[in-house]
């Protein structure tokens, strides 16, 4: 079963949180702290963090893994929040197990991406990414996470970076990351009709396509809320309070 961690009170409305490719469950801590009335169940996706790294790494396997965690916790129906690749998984989960999903939040989701873009990203993911020391890893993450508070960068290094011989690497399987990019090239689909959905595109994320947003509006009508945030792709880390302010009324409704 997947490794998971929970944040918030046991009696709080449950929220299944799905991170993006190369990420981990601990990234949800900042958003959970900003929403202390909710019970976050944050998983390490297969191939990431402390979860099993064994294949398959398909979206279907990620769905099965997530449902196993919900069954283990006795959670019949939850809100689902997904970021990036986690957004793609959340979207497909809402179709595969509609009765288990109460509300859906998609934070700059990576769905229906251009095949040339995903090929380039997959090829980049094949490169062995290691660091000589912690300062090198810190400098790299600071560039990648421009605009994200220094304390969250330090938290990321402490949680996700592990020693390997005389080098340091992040705790995820590169093969799973390559596969994830392929999965993000699947044709984009809208959420199921009638499912309350909050879509939060990051203005500088570059993942959410206007054509797909139009398809979502056509499929969902008033059930869809779209709230752009002036941020990069790591929108919930860069603008945690603003994103929490959007999520609170939506997740506590109904």
Residue frames as qw, qx, qy, qz and C-alpha x, y, z in Angstrom:
[[0.000, 0.887, 0.461, 0.000, 0.00, 0.00, 0.00],
 [0.318, 0.711, -0.045, 0.626, 1.06, 3.59, -0.53],
 [0.395, -0.245, -0.450, 0.763, 2.79, 5.55, 2.18],
 [0.090, -0.746, -0.358, -0.554, 0.54, 8.35, 3.36],
 [0.247, -0.133, -0.514, 0.811, 0.37, 11.00, 6.05],
 [0.138, -0.762, -0.595, -0.215, -2.59, 12.83, 7.49],
 [0.163, 0.103, -0.222, 0.956, -2.98, 16.43, 8.58],
 [0.409, -0.285, -0.097, -0.862, -5.82, 17.97, 10.56],
 [0.513, -0.165, 0.609, -0.582, -8.52, 16.60, 12.84],
 [0.149, 0.055, 0.979, 0.131, -9.86, 13.06, 12.42],
 [0.270, 0.601, 0.691, -0.297, -13.40, 14.45, 12.38],
 [0.122, 0.585, -0.183, -0.780, -12.65, 17.04, 9.68],
 [0.781, 0.545, 0.093, -0.289, -14.05, 16.71, 6.16],
 [0.738, -0.241, 0.497, 0.387, -11.62, 14.33, 4.41],
 [0.434, 0.832, -0.211, -0.273, -9.51, 15.50, 1.47],
 [0.885, 0.006, 0.312, 0.346, -7.39, 13.14, -0.63],
 [0.073, 0.913, -0.252, -0.311, -4.31, 15.08, -1.83],
 [0.889, 0.217, 0.283, 0.286, -2.31, 13.93, -4.86],
 [0.249, -0.747, 0.285, 0.547, 1.07, 15.50, -5.63],
 [0.608, 0.726, -0.207, -0.245, 2.78, 16.01, -8.98],
 [0.919, 0.258, -0.182, 0.236, 5.54, 14.06, -10.68],
 [0.550, 0.323, -0.454, 0.623, 8.80, 13.86, -8.65],
 [0.311, -0.592, 0.196, -0.717, 6.89, 15.21, -5.61],
 [0.361, -0.084, -0.866, 0.336, 5.83, 13.72, -2.29],
 [0.360, -0.680, -0.628, -0.118, 3.08, 13.88, 0.32],
 [0.450, -0.481, -0.326, 0.678, 4.93, 16.28, 2.62],
 [0.155, 0.171, 0.250, 0.940, 4.45, 19.16, 0.19],
 [0.307, -0.618, -0.553, -0.467, 0.80, 19.37, 1.27],
 [0.462, -0.406, -0.550, 0.564, 1.75, 20.37, 4.81],
 [0.103, -0.096, -0.048, 0.989, 1.72, 24.10, 4.08],
 [0.378, -0.253, -0.441, -0.774, -1.77, 23.99, 2.56],
 [0.583, -0.423, -0.694, -0.001, -3.09, 21.72, 5.30],
 [0.359, -0.280, -0.439, 0.775, -1.76, 24.12, 7.94],
 [0.116, 0.004, -0.107, -0.987, -3.67, 26.93, 6.23],
 [0.641, -0.195, -0.386, -0.634, -6.86, 24.80, 6.29],
 [0.012, -0.257, 0.866, -0.430, -6.77, 23.29, 9.80],
 [0.652, 0.052, 0.375, -0.657, -10.47, 22.42, 9.78],
 [0.835, 0.346, -0.284, -0.322, -9.96, 19.80, 7.04],
 [0.767, -0.346, 0.534, 0.076, -8.50, 16.31, 7.29],
 [0.477, 0.681, -0.478, -0.282, -5.89, 15.94, 4.56],
 [0.883, -0.122, 0.440, 0.112, -4.87, 12.44, 3.50],
 [0.315, 0.819, -0.408, -0.251, -1.72, 13.00, 1.44],
 [0.961, -0.002, 0.255, 0.105, -0.14, 10.04, -0.35],
 [0.155, -0.578, 0.638, 0.485, 3.24, 9.39, -1.89],
 [0.801, 0.429, -0.132, -0.395, 2.36, 8.21, -5.39],
 [0.943, -0.025, 0.270, 0.194, 3.79, 4.88, -6.53],
 [0.707, 0.424, 0.049, 0.564, 7.40, 5.46, -7.57],
 [0.053, 0.726, -0.132, 0.673, 7.71, 8.43, -5.23],
 [0.404, -0.635, 0.358, -0.552, 8.80, 9.04, -1.67],
 [0.278, -0.312, 0.856, -0.302, 8.32, 6.16, 0.74],
 [0.841, 0.231, 0.199, -0.447, 5.72, 4.32, -1.35],
 [0.795, 0.006, 0.548, 0.261, 6.60, 1.21, -3.39],
 [0.081, 0.639, -0.412, -0.644, 8.63, 2.01, -6.48],
 [0.380, 0.038, 0.885, 0.267, 7.60, -1.12, -8.39],
 [0.321, 0.096, -0.413, -0.847, 5.66, -0.74, -11.68],
 [0.341, 0.567, 0.432, 0.613, 3.20, -0.35, -13.25],
 [0.174, -0.345, -0.225, 0.894, 3.10, 3.45, -13.03],
 [0.016, -0.418, -0.624, -0.660, -0.01, 3.97, -15.17],
 [0.333, -0.282, 0.104, -0.894, -2.85, 6.27, -14.20],
 [0.788, -0.257, -0.415, -0.376, -5.00, 3.17, -13.65],
 [0.695, -0.104, -0.582, 0.410, -2.51, 1.86, -11.09],
 [0.099, 0.169, -0.337, 0.921, -2.36, 5.23, -9.34],
 [0.574, -0.312, -0.160, -0.740, -6.17, 5.17, -9.10],
 [0.831, -0.219, -0.508, -0.055, -6.17, 1.68, -7.63],
 [0.507, 0.050, -0.522, 0.684, -3.47, 2.69, -5.14],
 [0.151, -0.254, 0.185, -0.937, -5.42, 5.77, -4.01],
 [0.719, -0.297, -0.275, -0.565, -8.64, 3.81, -3.57],
 [0.754, -0.111, -0.600, 0.245, -6.77, 1.21, -1.49],
 [0.227, 0.108, -0.450, 0.857, -5.69, 3.97, 0.90],
 [0.447, -0.248, -0.011, -0.859, -9.26, 5.30, 1.16],
 [0.815, -0.216, -0.470, -0.261, -10.57, 1.79, 1.82],
 [0.597, 0.011, -0.606, 0.525, -7.88, 1.25, 4.46],
 [0.037, 0.062, -0.369, 0.927, -9.00, 4.42, 6.24],
 [0.078, 0.521, 0.825, -0.202, -12.69, 3.63, 5.87],
 [0.124, 0.485, 0.007, -0.866, -13.34, 6.75, 3.77],
 [0.514, 0.464, 0.719, 0.065, -16.24, 6.17, 1.41],
 [0.333, 0.819, 0.335, 0.326, -16.48, 9.67, -0.07],
 [0.498, -0.508, -0.013, 0.702, -13.89, 12.44, -0.11],
 [0.312, 0.926, -0.083, -0.196, -12.95, 15.67, -1.77],
 [0.846, 0.039, 0.228, 0.480, -9.96, 15.19, -4.06],
 [0.049, 0.950, -0.181, -0.251, -7.24, 17.79, -4.61],
 [0.863, 0.088, 0.280, 0.412, -4.61, 17.18, -7.28],
 [0.013, -0.871, 0.249, 0.424, -1.67, 19.25, -8.45],
 [0.146, 0.594, -0.682, -0.401, 0.00, 18.84, -11.87],
 [0.385, 0.104, -0.888, -0.228, 0.21, 15.08, -12.61],
 [0.040, 0.212, 0.839, -0.499, -1.80, 14.59, -9.42],
 [0.432, 0.367, 0.122, -0.815, -4.48, 16.69, -11.10],
 [0.510, 0.246, -0.662, -0.491, -4.57, 14.27, -14.03],
 [0.235, -0.053, -0.954, 0.176, -4.91, 11.35, -11.61],
 [0.204, 0.290, 0.572, -0.739, -7.64, 13.16, -9.67],
 [0.491, 0.317, -0.225, -0.779, -9.52, 13.85, -12.90],
 [0.517, 0.122, -0.795, -0.293, -9.46, 10.21, -13.96],
 [0.087, -0.110, -0.878, 0.457, -10.37, 9.11, -10.44],
 [0.370, 0.262, 0.303, -0.838, -13.49, 11.27, -10.63],
 [0.645, 0.244, -0.428, -0.585, -14.57, 9.25, -13.67],
 [0.476, 0.141, -0.868, 0.010, -13.47, 5.79, -12.52],
 [0.334, -0.355, -0.788, 0.375, -14.98, 6.11, -9.03],
 [0.106, -0.515, -0.199, -0.827, -17.47, 8.97, -9.31],
 [0.634, -0.626, -0.382, -0.245, -19.35, 7.83, -6.21],
 [0.730, -0.337, -0.283, 0.523, -16.20, 8.23, -4.09],
 [0.348, 0.099, 0.027, 0.932, -15.51, 11.86, -5.12],
 [0.044, -0.752, -0.555, 0.354, -17.55, 14.57, -3.39],
 [0.193, 0.961, -0.020, -0.196, -15.75, 17.58, -4.87],
 [0.830, 0.199, 0.158, 0.497, -12.77, 18.02, -7.16],
 [0.095, -0.942, 0.151, 0.286, -9.96, 20.60, -7.00],
 [0.832, 0.326, 0.154, 0.422, -7.44, 20.80, -9.84],
 [0.272, -0.869, 0.151, 0.385, -4.38, 22.93, -9.10],
 [0.233, 0.723, -0.513, -0.400, -2.67, 23.78, -12.40],
 [0.858, -0.008, 0.509, -0.068, -3.39, 20.24, -13.65],
 [0.001, -0.490, 0.710, 0.506, -1.20, 18.62, -16.31],
 [0.643, 0.320, 0.678, -0.154, -3.78, 17.08, -18.66],
 [0.653, 0.678, 0.329, 0.074, -3.73, 16.63, -22.42],
 [0.243, -0.774, 0.313, 0.494, -0.23, 18.02, -22.77],
 [0.587, 0.705, -0.309, -0.250, 1.44, 18.39, -26.14],
 [0.991, -0.008, 0.033, 0.133, 3.31, 15.22, -27.14],
 [0.590, 0.561, -0.242, 0.529, 6.48, 17.10, -28.12],
 [0.249, -0.728, 0.323, -0.551, 6.46, 18.87, -24.74],
 [0.855, -0.404, 0.244, -0.215, 6.03, 15.64, -22.80],
 [0.917, 0.262, -0.109, 0.280, 8.73, 13.90, -24.87],
 [0.309, 0.673, -0.338, 0.581, 11.19, 16.66, -24.00],
 [0.492, -0.617, 0.353, -0.502, 10.26, 16.47, -20.32],
 [0.984, -0.140, 0.087, -0.073, 10.48, 12.66, -20.32],
 [0.768, 0.431, -0.230, 0.413, 13.92, 12.79, -21.91],
 [0.002, -0.696, 0.382, -0.608, 15.03, 15.30, -19.31],
 [0.755, -0.473, 0.239, -0.385, 13.69, 13.01, -16.56],
 [0.973, 0.115, -0.156, 0.125, 15.97, 10.20, -17.82],
 [0.376, 0.637, -0.430, 0.517, 19.05, 12.18, -16.85],
 [0.685, -0.336, -0.539, 0.356, 20.54, 11.05, -13.55],
 [0.089, -0.813, 0.033, -0.575, 19.91, 14.07, -11.30],
 [0.748, -0.444, -0.334, 0.363, 22.26, 14.03, -8.32],
 [0.017, -0.946, 0.125, -0.299, 24.08, 16.71, -6.35],
 [0.565, 0.350, -0.561, 0.494, 27.56, 16.85, -4.88],
 [0.231, -0.129, -0.637, 0.725, 26.34, 18.44, -1.66],
 [0.008, -0.701, -0.661, 0.267, 23.42, 20.18, 0.01],
 [0.014, -0.630, 0.031, 0.776, 24.44, 23.70, -1.05],
 [0.011, 0.121, -0.710, -0.694, 24.36, 22.57, -4.70],
 [0.064, -0.463, -0.873, -0.136, 20.90, 21.06, -4.26],
 [0.066, -0.706, -0.441, 0.550, 19.71, 24.19, -2.45],
 [0.011, -0.461, 0.292, 0.838, 20.95, 26.48, -5.23],
 [0.053, -0.104, -0.832, -0.543, 19.24, 24.34, -7.89],
 [0.099, -0.588, -0.799, 0.079, 15.92, 24.25, -6.00],
 [0.071, -0.627, -0.221, 0.743, 16.03, 28.00, -5.38],
 [0.082, 0.249, -0.506, -0.821, 16.19, 28.61, -9.13],
 [0.159, -0.254, -0.887, -0.351, 13.47, 26.08, -9.92],
 [0.258, -0.678, -0.678, 0.120, 11.21, 27.34, -7.15],
 [0.170, 0.158, -0.034, 0.972, 11.62, 31.07, -7.70],
 [0.400, -0.399, -0.157, -0.810, 9.04, 32.91, -5.63],
 [0.792, -0.397, -0.453, -0.098, 8.62, 30.14, -3.06],
 [0.403, -0.849, 0.250, -0.232, 9.65, 31.01, 0.54],
 [0.280, 0.575, -0.743, 0.195, 13.12, 29.90, 1.64],
 [0.464, -0.280, 0.712, -0.446, 11.70, 27.93, 4.56],
 [0.886, 0.246, 0.216, -0.330, 9.71, 25.72, 2.19],
 [0.634, 0.604, -0.482, 0.022, 12.83, 25.08, 0.13],
 [0.048, -0.489, 0.790, -0.367, 14.65, 24.00, 3.29],
 [0.714, -0.036, 0.521, -0.466, 11.70, 21.77, 4.21],
 [0.852, 0.450, -0.134, -0.232, 11.80, 20.20, 0.75],
 [0.413, 0.590, -0.673, 0.170, 15.51, 19.40, 1.07],
 [0.296, -0.357, 0.754, -0.464, 15.11, 17.94, 4.54],
 [0.769, 0.114, 0.442, -0.448, 12.16, 15.73, 3.54],
 [0.842, 0.493, 0.094, -0.195, 12.92, 14.71, -0.03],
 [0.447, 0.722, -0.521, 0.083, 16.70, 14.71, -0.53],
 [0.907, -0.372, 0.198, -0.014, 18.58, 11.57, 0.51],
 [0.126, -0.706, 0.654, 0.243, 22.26, 10.54, 0.42],
 [0.962, 0.250, 0.101, -0.038, 23.42, 7.97, -2.11],
 [0.804, 0.163, -0.056, 0.570, 27.10, 7.16, -1.81],
 [0.380, -0.304, -0.100, 0.868, 28.95, 10.46, -1.96],
 [0.072, -0.243, -0.393, -0.884, 26.07, 12.19, -3.80],
 [0.285, 0.303, 0.596, -0.688, 22.54, 13.36, -2.96],
 [0.140, -0.173, -0.712, -0.666, 19.36, 12.64, -4.91],
 [0.533, -0.112, 0.151, -0.825, 15.62, 13.20, -4.53],
 [0.352, -0.017, 0.905, -0.238, 13.50, 10.32, -3.28],
 [0.738, 0.432, 0.185, -0.484, 11.68, 9.24, -6.45],
 [0.700, 0.026, 0.647, 0.302, 12.14, 6.70, -9.24],
 [0.070, 0.462, -0.380, -0.798, 13.25, 8.32, -12.55],
 [0.010, -0.122, -0.898, -0.422, 11.52, 5.55, -14.53],
 [0.025, 0.639, 0.732, -0.236, 8.21, 6.42, -12.85],
 [0.027, 0.676, 0.038, -0.735, 8.75, 10.08, -13.75],
 [0.015, 0.211, -0.688, -0.695, 9.36, 9.22, -17.41],
 [0.022, -0.376, -0.910, -0.174, 6.16, 7.17, -17.48],
 [0.014, 0.672, 0.510, -0.538, 4.21, 9.98, -15.82],
 [0.078, 0.491, -0.263, -0.826, 5.09, 12.36, -18.65],
 [0.092, -0.064, -0.857, -0.504, 3.72, 9.83, -21.13],
 [0.060, -0.537, -0.824, 0.170, 0.50, 9.60, -19.11],
 [0.017, 0.634, 0.230, -0.738, 0.12, 13.38, -19.15],
 [0.098, 0.249, -0.554, -0.789, -0.03, 13.24, -22.96],
 [0.153, 0.401, 0.903, 0.021, -3.32, 11.31, -22.85],
 [0.059, -0.523, -0.442, -0.726, -6.25, 13.15, -24.46],
 [0.082, -0.049, 0.462, -0.882, -7.75, 15.71, -22.10],
 [0.292, -0.509, -0.767, -0.259, -11.19, 14.96, -20.72],
 [0.263, -0.531, 0.138, -0.793, -13.43, 17.22, -18.61],
 [0.183, -0.077, 0.825, -0.530, -14.65, 16.20, -15.16],
 [0.003, -0.400, -0.908, -0.127, -17.94, 14.27, -14.98],
 [0.204, -0.512, -0.315, -0.773, -21.08, 16.33, -15.54],
 [0.600, -0.672, -0.278, -0.334, -22.51, 17.67, -12.31],
 [0.770, -0.281, -0.313, 0.480, -19.36, 17.21, -10.21],
 [0.149, -0.988, 0.009, 0.041, -18.52, 20.42, -8.32],
 [0.815, 0.130, 0.046, 0.563, -15.06, 21.32, -9.59],
 [0.141, -0.953, 0.095, 0.252, -12.65, 24.11, -8.71],
 [0.799, 0.360, 0.089, 0.473, -9.99, 24.70, -11.36],
 [0.296, -0.900, 0.103, 0.303, -7.02, 26.85, -10.31],
 [0.767, 0.494, 0.025, 0.409, -4.74, 27.59, -13.26],
 [0.487, -0.603, 0.074, 0.627, -1.39, 29.22, -12.54],
 [0.390, 0.884, 0.003, -0.259, -0.94, 32.16, -14.88],
 [0.181, 0.762, -0.606, -0.138, 2.74, 31.30, -15.40],
 [0.729, -0.207, 0.646, -0.097, 2.32, 27.53, -15.17],
 [0.275, 0.480, -0.634, -0.541, 1.92, 26.83, -18.86],
 [0.138, -0.001, 0.990, 0.003, -0.06, 23.61, -18.38],
 [0.352, 0.523, 0.680, -0.374, -3.75, 24.51, -18.54],
 [0.175, 0.116, 0.603, 0.770, -4.97, 24.93, -22.12],
 [0.347, 0.182, 0.132, -0.910, -7.83, 27.36, -22.89],
 [0.551, 0.040, -0.627, -0.549, -9.45, 24.80, -25.19],
 [0.419, -0.171, -0.871, 0.193, -9.68, 22.31, -22.32],
 [0.045, 0.213, 0.502, -0.837, -11.10, 24.97, -19.99],
 [0.474, 0.124, -0.224, -0.842, -13.81, 25.66, -22.57],
 [0.563, -0.052, -0.789, -0.241, -14.60, 21.94, -22.72],
 [0.246, -0.189, -0.784, 0.539, -14.86, 21.86, -18.93],
 [0.250, 0.185, 0.215, -0.926, -17.24, 24.82, -18.94],
 [0.561, 0.064, -0.489, -0.665, -19.41, 23.13, -21.57],
 [0.539, -0.093, -0.837, 0.005, -19.51, 19.86, -19.60],
 [0.335, -0.276, -0.700, 0.567, -20.00, 21.31, -16.12],
 [0.133, -0.759, -0.373, -0.516, -21.77, 24.64, -16.51],
 [0.334, -0.796, 0.139, -0.485, -22.39, 26.18, -13.09],
 [0.920, -0.381, -0.026, 0.091, -20.66, 23.23, -11.37],
 [0.749, 0.188, -0.053, 0.633, -17.30, 24.63, -12.51],
 [0.206, -0.965, 0.014, 0.161, -15.43, 27.46, -10.80],
 [0.752, 0.349, -0.033, 0.559, -12.26, 28.79, -12.42],
 [0.316, -0.942, 0.035, 0.107, -9.91, 30.97, -10.37],
 [0.701, 0.513, -0.213, 0.447, -6.59, 31.97, -11.92],
 [0.592, -0.756, 0.011, 0.278, -3.71, 32.71, -9.55],
 [0.343, 0.885, -0.293, 0.113, -0.77, 34.97, -10.38],
 [0.602, -0.565, 0.564, 0.019, 1.90, 32.35, -9.76],
 [0.269, 0.448, -0.807, -0.276, 4.11, 29.70, -11.32],
 [0.658, -0.038, -0.694, -0.290, 3.31, 26.00, -11.55],
 [0.418, -0.165, -0.776, 0.443, 3.91, 25.31, -7.83],
 [0.212, -0.580, -0.219, -0.756, 0.91, 27.51, -7.15],
 [0.695, -0.624, -0.304, -0.188, -0.08, 26.08, -3.76],
 [0.727, -0.298, -0.194, 0.587, 3.43, 26.56, -2.36],
 [0.308, 0.251, 0.091, 0.913, 4.02, 29.98, -3.89],
 [0.313, -0.317, -0.041, -0.894, 0.60, 31.36, -2.88],
 [0.252, -0.175, -0.930, 0.202, -0.52, 29.07, -0.07],
 [0.117, 0.356, 0.539, -0.755, -2.78, 31.57, 1.70],
 [0.418, 0.301, -0.229, -0.826, -4.49, 32.67, -1.51],
 [0.453, 0.041, -0.828, -0.328, -5.06, 29.08, -2.64],
 [0.140, -0.230, -0.865, 0.424, -6.32, 28.15, 0.82],
 [0.258, 0.327, 0.267, -0.869, -8.75, 31.06, 0.62],
 [0.519, 0.197, -0.491, -0.671, -10.15, 29.62, -2.61],
 [0.421, -0.001, -0.906, -0.052, -10.33, 26.07, -1.31],
 [0.066, 0.063, 0.733, -0.674, -11.93, 26.76, 2.08],
 [0.544, 0.233, 0.230, -0.772, -15.45, 27.79, 0.96],
 [0.637, 0.283, -0.550, -0.459, -15.44, 25.29, -1.87],
 [0.422, 0.118, -0.891, 0.121, -14.40, 22.26, 0.21],
 [0.076, 0.115, 0.735, -0.664, -16.61, 23.12, 3.17],
 [0.533, 0.139, -0.086, -0.830, -19.71, 23.60, 1.03],
 [0.763, 0.088, -0.441, -0.464, -22.33, 20.90, 0.65]]
